[in-house]
Amino acid sequence: MSVRPVALGALLALAAALAPPARAETIVHGPGRYELTTGTTFNVDNDSSTGYLFGWNDGGSLFAGVRNPTLILHAGRTYVFRRVSAKHPLIMAGATLPVAGAGDVWTRATADTTVIAAARLRPLADFTADPAPTTDAIVWTPLPADAGLYWYTCDVPAHVTMTGRLEVVADGVAVTHRSWGAVKALYREAAGRR
């Protein structure tokens, strides 16, 4: 039996061919619902005072003009929300913000500044992106303990349609509002079952 030397380049090509494909950084779960598995910078524009328009490049695809998307973010990844147009400061709020809607259409159910202020994430400066021409941005690396439901909205009280949903997931299991399936999945995973 004779052994032939194999070039390193040939071995690397074989390994690349046999490797599983790289996981997409953005997974589209349906109309207006996007899961971002890696950290991303969002350029946040606005459509007058009726909605925010998100754009991002995940390294493989370019998303532009996505109106008030629901974003699923992964704990431990860094997400940057940068305002790129004038007016309409972007703020982030907790699940206590009154919001109505379903699917990919959400409306803030209050214009009461006291209610909006009480729901805002703290510290305020860290969760507010003032409009251009500033270089202000929200830079957020959610922790696993932050898993849950959040909202982004315009800080102008009357702009109730400038609202969207954020879901932070830990360990790849979506934790959504009233999601019994997510709770069961977490329990199975903790118990070592799939």
C-alpha positions, -999 to +999 in steps of 0.1 A: +000+000+000+014+034-010+005+067+007+004+097-015+009+131+000-021+155-002-016+192-006-029+213+023-051+233-002-069+202-013-076+192+024-089+227+031-112+226+000-125+192+011-132+204+047-150+235+033-171+213+010-181+190+039-188+217+064-224+227+071-235+259+055-231+290+076-262+300+095-279+331+082-276+362+103-312+373+096-340+348+096-373+360+082-402+345+102-430+361+082-442+395+072-425+421+093-408+396+117-370+392+116-346+373+139-311+386+140-287+359+152-257+382+153-251+417+164-263+443+138-264+480+132-299+493+123-302+526+104-336+539+115-353+564+092-389+575+094-420+576+071-432+610+081-448+605+116-465+572+107-437+547+112-400+539+114-382+525+085-353+501+094-324+492+072-295+468+079-269+447+062-263+413+078-233+405+057-253+384+032-284+404+026-294+440+026-327+450+042-340+485+035-372+504+043-386+477+066-416+494+083-419+490+121-404+454+121-407+430+149-371+422+158-360+391+176-326+398+192-303+373+209-288+379+243-251+384+243-251+401+209-247+439+204-273+458+185-270+494+175-301+515+167-289+547+148-313+574+138-305+587+103-332+613+096-344+644+114-371+644+141-388+615+159-365+604+188-365+566+191-369+552+226-371+517+241-397+507+266-405+476+286-435+453+283-455+477+305-460+502+277-496+499+265-496+487+229-524+473+208-521+452+177-511+418+164-487+402+139-466+429+123-488+460+131-485+476+165-498+509+179-489+525+211-522+527+230-514+559+249-502+594+243-499+600+281-463+612+287-464+599+323-473+564+312-447+565+284-420+578+308-428+551+334-423+523+307-390+536+293-359+515+299-333+530+321-309+548+321-328+570+297-297+582+278-287+546+270-321+538+255-328+570+235-316+577+199-321+613+190-326+621+154-298+631+129-277+652+126-265+639+160-244+607+162-266+595+190-275+558+190-288+531+212-262+505+217-276+474+235-262+441+244-290+423+262-281+397+288-298+363+291-317+378+321-332+404+298-351+378+278-386+390+272-408+415+254-398+452+247-411+480+225-395+508+205-415+539+199-413+576+191-409+599+221-434+623+205-466+614+224-490+618+195-470+595+171-486+563+183-481+544+150-443+548+153-441+516+174-426+482+170-419+450+190-386+437+202-382+402+216-350+392+234-342+355+234-317+336+255-303+302+244-321+304+211-356+299+225-380+327+217-398+342+247-429+359+235-459+373+252-481+345+265-459+319+248-466+285+265-445+268+238-414+288+248-418+279+285-422+242+277-391+244+254-370+260+281-382+234+306-373+205+282-339+220+275-331+225+312-341+189+318-317+177+290-345+168+266-352+182+232 
